[in-house]
Amino acid sequence: MNNFSDESSVKLATLFKNSYMALLIWLLTVGVGTSLANLMFHGRLSAYVGAGIQIYMVSSVVLCLFCAFFSTNKSVVPSPQSSPLVILVAIGANLTALAPAAMSDESLFLTILATMILVSLLAGFFYFAIGYLKIAILMRYFPYPVVGGVLAGMGGLLIDGGLTVLTGLEITRFSWTQLFQIEYLFRWLPIAAVSLGLLWMLRRWRNMLILPLALGLSLGLYFLSQVFGGGPALAQEVAAQPSASLAFSLSAFTQVDWGMILSQAGNITVLIIFSTFNLLTNLSATEAVFQRELNFNRELLVSGGANIISALFGGGMIGFPAVTHSTLAHRSGSDGRVINIMLALGLAFTLALGLPVDKLFPVTVLGGLLLFLGFTFLSDWLMEARVQLPRTDYLTIVVMMIVIVVFGLVWGVLCGIVISIAFFVMQYSQIRVVRQHFTGGKFRSRSVRSALENRLLGEHGESILVFRLQGYIFFGTGFKLYRNIKARITQAEPGQINYILLDFRMAQRVDVSSAMDLLKLEQLSEEHGIHIAYTSASPLIRYVLTRTYHSVQRDLEPNFLPDLDYALEWCEDSILAETHLADMSQVSIERQIDSHVLLHKAEIGLLQRYLRRIEVEEGTVIARQGEHSDSLFLIESGKVDILLRNEHNHIARLHSMGPGSIVGEVGFYLHRPRTATIVATEFTVLNVLDSGTLRRIEAEEPLVVAMLHNFIACVLSERLSSTNHIVEELME
């Protein structure tokens, strides 16, 4: 019996909590809806405020039911959103301004209503398509400051609307001074102070109950003043505009001016795009409150379907999950699905009974709500963003907010995009386009050369300049590259620089302006007797450079080389060719060993008797990767490539080796299978030492074996030293 009683108490407490939260959110929904309806339909359309409230409530009912049954989280509570509606207000103001003098108020209202329904349908389909295609993440690529600028601009427009409701003035950039006249000043200044105080309390204590309780207190004071008379000045005026019933018949839409609606295509496009960002921002903020991940694509599907159905039933106000409502439901421990159903039923009964909710709120409360919403946007995007965002992004938001308030939404968005692009270009141009730069004196090709060749390249390698480029090379970074290399060329002594290699392996694109800079660099280098080559250029970069060269001289061709290694080898071969070392095409065993180890010719001759001399034609495979290794090769003349085949059957050249080099020593000494394939790239003469012969030399000539091991140790040490220089250069 006690268990039954306890269970009943818990259920009763839960029901009370859900009902209480549903009542508070109903109060917020009706209050904000009435405020926004007054903002949407004022002036010559003030008779349709009641219709605006009905549209808002129809949208709310559909949104709540959709979230109750289809949302992925039980605490999500939606509502029509103020930021898209502010853009709708701007569109409505434009339509009112465009309306011919002979156009009736009813036709103008129906035109605005048709616009609202059309926008709700388009936004719904847009949300649904993004959710269905699961591409919500693509919206993240839009400049964040532009989104913030639009929302800050919405705050400015909401404040304009609040001042209009409170003073009856049409606020324009020419009428701001009227607000400070005594007859208007005291209509809005106290309300603005109260709204700012309410915002401060909300920021100070972070309790979402502050807003609905303050709204309920305001209404309580208002009704007490009406009952007892002589109420405070804050509650003297009542929004008593006559309401109008909605006209959903197809015949009514024959009065719609579709040409006027078409003229607002730009604003409608902006509204749909930015309402999508607003939706994603709300979902992100709701995730932070819930401390759990939401399925964005599913929520987009739900919001899309809700807005489509809402439009078909006469609602035309874009809505999606509301951070305030969802936070109230979550932090109170209430069941959001139950709240959504209760709220939908409450709003439906309000509509069915025809309760004059527009009579429940004094003008001061309606205007105060609009000011509060506007101050909230400005607080988020002008105050808090000041310490959260970089200075350039914050400046973009401030400028956009001013332009939107003064000149309109489309101009503000265009201004924000232009500023964002300008700042991006300025910031990107500061990125170093040269990732690394070094000379051929330290960074060599993978062509393994004799000791004498290495010494010669060490002496002349500084004449090779290598620049490894990165990123997108455009007019901002391309000119800096040209100016940098030009300074090196003009300041160098004659003959100090002979080769310039530009490596594009990490560069994505080159624009035409940068290609022209490279062409000027080519012409300058030619005057100084310097050769330029481009390495690892993508087909697109090759195309841009070739077209640019041809535009100046038809037969002028850029020097493209496959990669940096081939380019360095080309430079090194050219340097060695200029030294006139004809005998370097053949390096005898005597000369190879004598360059590293000081021995008598007789001792070297002993080694030569043990080596087997072979000749191979171009293309001959000398050793295969994975084969048993029992010999090493000393190259007397010709050239071989060391090729590595990976698990995907891709082949890469590791080294190119010429006269005076040793190959195959790794597998020979470690007694492991060949680690790479050795292929002759031209007619080649080799001296072969196999493992059986080595054991025979060890037994017969110990001094010769010691000499051989000393020689190989010197060669391997040179390779290691060269590798260390390369690593050191790359780490700078």
Residue pairs with C-beta under 8 A, 6 or more apart in sequence:
14 335
17 332
17 333
17 334
18 334
18 335
18 338
18 339
18 342
19 342
21 328
21 329
21 332
21 334
21 339
22 338
22 339
22 342
22 343
22 346
23 346
24 209
24 212
24 213
24 216
24 328
25 77
25 79
25 212
25 325
25 328
25 329
25 339
25 343
26 343
26 346
26 347
27 212
27 215
27 216
27 219
28 79
28 211
28 212
28 215
28 324
28 325
29 56
29 57
29 60
29 79
29 343
29 347
30 53
30 57
30 347
30 350
30 357
30 360
31 215
31 361
31 365
31 366
31 369
32 79
32 82
32 369
32 373
33 53
33 56
33 57
33 60
33 80
33 357
34 49
34 53
34 239
34 357
34 358
34 360
34 361
34 366
35 165
35 361
35 366
35 367
35 369
35 370
35 373
36 52
36 56
36 80
36 82
36 85
36 89
36 317
36 370
37 49
37 50
37 52
37 53
37 55
37 56
37 358
38 49
38 52
38 165
38 239
38 241
38 358
38 366
39 85
39 86
39 89
39 158
39 161
39 162
39 164
39 165
39 370
40 52
40 85
40 88
40 89
40 92
40 112
41 47
41 48
41 49
41 51
41 52
41 92
41 109
41 112
42 49
42 164
42 165
43 96
43 170
44 96
44 105
44 108
45 92
45 96
45 105
45 108
45 109
45 112
46 241
47 105
47 241
47 242
47 243
47 244
48 105
48 109
48 243
48 244
49 239
49 241
49 243
49 358
50 241
50 242
50 243
50 244
50 245
50 356
50 358
51 109
51 113
51 243
51 244
51 245
51 246
53 243
53 357
53 358
54 243
54 245
54 246
54 314
54 351
55 113
55 116
55 246
55 314
55 315
55 316
55 317
56 80
56 315
56 317
57 347
57 350
57 351
58 310
58 313
58 314
58 315
58 351
59 80
59 120
59 307
59 310
59 315
59 316
59 317
59 318
59 319
60 78
60 79
60 80
60 315
60 319
60 343
60 344
60 347
61 315
61 344
61 347
61 348
61 351
62 306
62 309
62 310
62 313
62 315
63 78
63 79
63 80
63 303
63 306
63 307
63 310
63 319
63 320
64 77
64 78
64 340
64 341
64 343
64 344
64 347
65 340
65 341
65 344
66 78
66 302
66 303
66 305
66 306
66 309
67 76
67 77
67 78
67 302
67 306
67 321
67 336
67 337
67 340
68 336
68 337
68 340
68 341
68 344
69 337
70 298
70 301
70 302
70 305
71 298
71 299
71 302
71 321
71 336
71 337
72 294
72 295
72 298
72 299
73 286
73 290
73 292
73 294
73 336
74 335
74 336
74 337
75 290
75 326
75 329
75 330
75 334
75 336
76 286
76 294
76 299
76 321
76 326
76 336
77 321
77 322
77 325
77 326
77 328
77 329
77 336
77 339
77 340
77 343
78 303
78 306
78 319
78 320
78 321
78 322
78 325
78 340
79 319
79 322
79 325
80 315
80 317
80 318
80 319
81 275
81 278
81 282
81 317
81 318
81 319
81 320
81 322
82 154
82 158
82 373
83 150
83 151
83 154
83 274
83 275
83 278
83 377
84 119
84 123
84 271
84 274
84 275
84 278
84 317
84 318
85 317
85 318
86 154
86 157
86 158
86 161
87 154
87 267
87 270
87 271
87 274
87 275
87 409
88 115
88 116
88 119
88 271
88 317
88 318
89 157
89 161
90 157
90 267
90 408
90 409
91 112
91 115
91 119
91 264
91 267
91 268
91 271
92 112
92 115
94 263
94 264
94 267
95 108
95 111
95 112
95 115
95 260
95 261
95 264
96 108
96 112
98 260
98 263
99 108
99 111
99 257
99 260
103 257
104 255
106 255
107 255
107 256
107 257
109 244
110 247
110 252
110 253
110 255
110 256
111 255
111 256
111 257
111 260
111 261
113 246
113 316
114 253
114 256
114 258
114 261
115 261
115 264
115 268
115 316
116 316
116 317
117 311
117 314
117 316
118 261
118 268
118 311
119 268
119 271
119 272
119 316
119 318
120 307
120 308
120 310
120 311
120 315
120 316
120 317
120 318
121 307
121 308
121 311
121 312
122 268
122 272
123 271
123 272
123 275
123 276
123 304
123 307
123 318
124 303
124 304
124 305
124 306
124 307
124 308
124 309
124 310
124 311
125 304
125 308
126 272
126 276
126 304
127 276
127 279
127 300
127 301
127 303
127 304
127 307
127 320
128 300
128 301
128 304
128 305
128 308
129 304
130 136
130 138
130 139
130 276
130 297
130 300
130 304
131 296
131 297
131 298
131 299
131 300
131 301
131 302
131 304
132 297
132 301
134 297
136 280
136 296
136 297
136 300
139 276
139 277
139 280
140 280
142 273
142 277
143 396
143 416
143 417
143 420
144 393
145 389
145 392
145 393
145 394
145 396
145 397
145 400
145 416
145 419
145 420
146 396
146 400
146 413
146 416
146 417
146 420
147 274
147 277
147 281
148 381
148 385
148 389
148 393
148 396
148 397
148 400
149 381
149 396
149 397
149 398
149 399
149 400
149 401
149 404
149 412
149 413
149 416
150 270
150 274
150 277
150 400
150 404
150 409
150 412
150 413
150 416
151 274
151 278
151 377
151 380
151 381
152 377
152 378
152 381
152 382
152 397
152 398
152 400
152 401
152 404
153 400
153 401
153 403
153 404
153 405
153 409
153 412
154 374
154 377
154 404
155 373
155 374
155 375
155 376
155 377
155 378
155 380
155 381
155 382
155 401
156 374
156 377
156 378
156 401
156 402
156 404
156 405
157 374
157 404
157 405
158 370
158 371
158 373
158 374
158 377
159 370
159 371
159 374
159 375
159 378
160 171
160 374
160 405
161 370
161 374
162 188
162 191
162 195
162 367
162 368
162 369
162 370
162 371
162 373
162 374
163 169
163 171
163 179
163 188
163 367
163 371
164 170
164 171
165 363
165 366
165 367
165 370
166 187
166 188
166 191
166 363
166 364
166 367
166 368
166 371
167 179
167 184
167 187
167 188
169 175
169 178
169 179
169 184
171 179
173 405
173 406
178 184
179 185
179 188
188 367
188 371
190 233
190 234
191 234
191 364
191 367
191 368
191 371
192 371
194 234
194 368
195 368
195 371
195 372
195 375
196 375
198 210
198 211
198 214
198 372
199 372
199 375
199 376
199 379
201 210
202 208
202 210
202 211
203 379
208 324
208 327
208 328
208 331
209 328
211 324
211 372
212 328
215 365
215 369
218 234
218 235
218 362
218 365
218 368
219 360
219 361
219 365
221 231
221 232
221 234
221 235
222 231
222 234
222 235
222 362
222 365
224 231
225 231
225 232
225 235
225 236
226 235
234 362
234 364
235 362
235 364
235 365
236 362
236 364
237 362
237 363
237 364
238 359
238 361
238 362
238 363
239 358
239 359
239 361
239 362
239 363
239 366
240 358
240 359
241 358
243 356
243 358
246 314
248 314
266 410
267 409
267 410
270 409
270 410
270 413
271 318
274 413
275 318
275 320
278 320
279 299
279 300
279 303
279 320
279 321
280 296
282 320
282 321
282 322
282 323
283 294
283 296
283 299
283 321
285 323
286 294
286 321
286 323
286 326
286 327
287 293
287 294
289 323
289 326
289 327
289 330
289 331
290 326
290 330
299 320
299 321
303 319
303 320
303 321
306 319
306 320
307 318
307 319
307 320
310 316
310 317
310 319
326 336
328 334
329 335
329 336
329 339
330 336
350 357
378 401
381 397
381 401
382 397
382 398
382 401
385 393
385 394
385 397
386 394
389 397
392 423
392 427
393 423
395 419
396 416
396 419
396 420
396 423
399 415
399 416
399 419
400 412
400 413
400 415
400 416
400 419
401 412
403 411
403 412
403 415
403 416
404 411
404 412
404 413
425 474
425 476
426 476
428 471
428 472
428 474
428 476
428 477
429 474
429 476
429 477
429 480
431 471
431 477
432 470
433 469
433 470
433 471
433 473
433 477
433 478
433 480
433 481
433 507
434 467
434 468
434 469
434 470
434 481
434 484
435 468
435 469
435 470
435 506
436 466
436 467
436 468
436 729
436 730
436 732
437 465
437 466
437 467
437 468
438 466
438 729
438 732
439 461
439 462
439 463
439 464
439 465
439 466
440 457
440 461
440 462
440 463
440 464
440 465
440 466
440 499
440 568
440 571
440 572
441 457
441 458
441 461
441 462
441 464
442 461
442 725
442 726
442 728
442 729
443 466
443 568
443 725
443 726
443 729
444 457
444 461
444 568
444 572
444 722
444 725
444 726
445 565
445 566
445 568
445 569
445 572
445 656
446 565
446 569
446 653
446 654
446 655
446 656
447 568
447 569
447 572
447 655
447 656
447 657
447 658
448 655
448 656
448 657
448 658
448 661
448 663
448 719
449 457
449 572
449 657
449 658
449 660
449 661
450 584
450 587
450 592
450 595
450 658
450 659
450 660
450 661
451 595
451 596
451 660
451 718
452 581
452 584
452 595
452 660
453 576
453 581
453 584
453 658
453 660
454 718
454 722
456 575
456 576
456 579
456 581
457 572
457 575
457 576
460 575
460 579
461 572
461 575
462 496
463 495
463 496
463 497
463 498
463 499
463 575
464 498
464 499
464 501
464 568
464 571
464 572
464 575
465 485
465 488
465 497
465 499
465 500
465 501
466 501
466 503
466 564
466 568
467 481
467 485
467 500
467 501
467 502
467 503
468 503
468 505
468 506
468 564
469 481
469 502
469 503
469 504
469 506
469 507
470 506
470 507
471 477
471 506
471 507
471 508
472 507
472 508
472 509
472 511
473 481
473 507
473 509
473 510
473 511
473 514
474 509
474 510
474 511
474 513
474 514
475 511
475 513
475 514
477 514
478 510
478 511
478 513
478 514
478 515
478 517
478 518
479 513
479 514
479 517
481 514
481 517
482 517
482 518
482 520
482 521
485 500
485 521
486 521
486 524
488 497
489 497
489 524
489 525
489 528
489 530
494 528
494 529
495 529
497 528
497 530
498 529
498 530
498 531
498 571
498 575
499 530
499 531
499 532
499 533
499 571
499 574
500 521
500 525
500 530
500 531
500 532
500 533
501 532
501 533
501 535
501 564
501 567
501 568
501 571
502 518
502 532
502 533
502 534
502 535
503 535
503 536
503 563
503 564
503 567
504 510
504 534
504 535
504 536
504 537
504 538
504 541
505 535
505 536
505 563
505 564
507 541
508 538
509 540
509 541
510 518
510 541
510 544
510 545
511 544
512 544
512 548
515 544
515 545
515 547
515 548
516 548
518 545
518 548
518 558
519 548
519 549
519 552
521 532
522 532
522 549
522 558
525 531
525 532
531 559
531 571
531 574
532 559
533 559
533 560
533 561
533 567
533 570
533 571
534 541
534 542
534 545
534 558
534 559
534 560
534 561
535 560
535 561
535 562
535 563
535 564
535 566
535 567
536 562
536 563
536 564
537 545
537 560
542 558
542 560
545 558
546 557
546 558
549 556
549 557
549 558
550 556
561 567
561 570
565 653
569 656
576 584
584 659
585 637
585 659
586 636
586 637
586 659
586 685
587 635
587 636
587 637
587 659
587 660
588 636
589 604
589 607
589 608
589 611
589 634
589 636
589 687
590 601
590 604
590 605
590 608
591 660
592 634
592 660
592 711
593 599
593 604
593 607
593 707
593 711
594 604
595 660
596 710
596 711
596 714
596 715
597 707
597 710
597 711
597 714
599 707
603 703
603 704
603 707
604 707
606 701
606 704
607 697
607 701
607 704
607 707
607 708
608 687
610 689
610 693
610 696
610 697
610 701
610 704
611 634
611 687
611 688
611 689
611 693
612 687
612 688
612 689
612 690
612 693
613 636
613 685
613 686
613 687
613 688
614 685
614 686
614 687
614 688
615 683
615 684
615 685
615 686
616 622
616 638
616 680
616 683
616 684
616 686
617 680
617 683
618 680
618 681
618 682
618 683
618 684
619 679
619 680
619 681
620 679
620 680
620 684
621 677
621 678
621 679
622 633
622 640
622 663
622 678
622 679
622 680
622 686
623 629
623 633
623 663
623 664
623 674
623 677
623 678
624 674
624 677
625 643
625 644
625 645
625 673
625 674
625 675
625 676
625 677
626 673
626 674
627 673
627 674
628 673
628 674
629 664
629 666
629 667
629 668
629 671
629 672
629 673
629 674
630 668
630 690
630 691
630 692
631 664
631 668
631 688
631 689
631 690
631 691
632 662
632 663
632 664
632 665
632 668
632 688
632 689
633 662
633 663
633 664
633 678
633 686
633 687
633 688
633 689
634 661
634 662
634 686
634 687
634 688
634 689
635 657
635 658
635 659
635 660
635 661
635 662
635 663
635 684
635 685
635 686
636 659
636 685
636 686
636 687
637 659
637 683
637 684
637 685
638 658
638 659
638 680
638 681
638 682
638 683
638 684
638 685
638 686
639 656
639 657
639 658
639 680
639 681
639 682
639 684
640 656
640 657
640 663
640 678
640 679
640 680
640 681
640 684
641 653
641 655
641 656
641 657
641 678
641 679
641 681
642 653
642 654
642 655
642 656
642 657
642 663
642 676
642 677
642 678
643 651
643 652
643 653
643 654
643 676
643 677
643 678
643 679
644 651
644 652
644 653
644 654
644 675
644 676
644 677
645 651
645 677
646 652
654 676
656 681
657 663
661 715
662 712
662 715
663 678
664 674
664 678
665 712
665 716
666 672
666 675
667 673
667 674
667 675
668 689
668 691
689 708
694 705
697 704
697 705
697 708
698 705
